Amino acid sequence: MENENKLIDDFKDLLKKKGMKFTEQRAIILQILFSIDGHLNAEEIHDVVKKDYPDSNIGIATVYRTLSFLEEANLITSISFGTEGKRYEGNTKKHHDHLICTKCGKIVEFMDSEIEKKQEQIAKKNGFEITSHNMQIFGICSDCK
């Protein structure tokens, strides 16, 4: 509960700095992304809104607009699936990368310190300082093989 309150307070501060209003709809969508373990698309988020917040009257267009804003504000990240759209997750987890099945869309999160070290070495060798990165490895999961 304390983390959730801090998240909402940080969100309110961000909105104020950007000259935007805090709305219950934006808060609900943000809370969903930080409370559900996994990667949801806009339609799945809208389904959760309708199920868990039936009186909120949040339409799918509001979900899309809010997701765009939250991603721009670096509160959430997305994985793009081309014509199938994006899947979203909150930005509170430790850094991780993704394995993505191109058949069923399954997403597996992983962290590998050797890969992280190698990326740092490559960046340093090329005169770069890494400020952020996102690794997505596409393939076919064991269920789809």
Secondary structure, 3 states (H helix, E strand, C coil): CHHHHHHHHHHHHHHHHCCCCCCHHHHHHHHHHHHCCCCECHHHHHHHHHHHCCCCCCCHHHHHHHHHHHHHCCCEEEEECHHHCEEEEECCCCCCEEEEECCCCCEEEECCHHHHHHHHHHHHHCCCCCCCCCCEEEECCCCCC
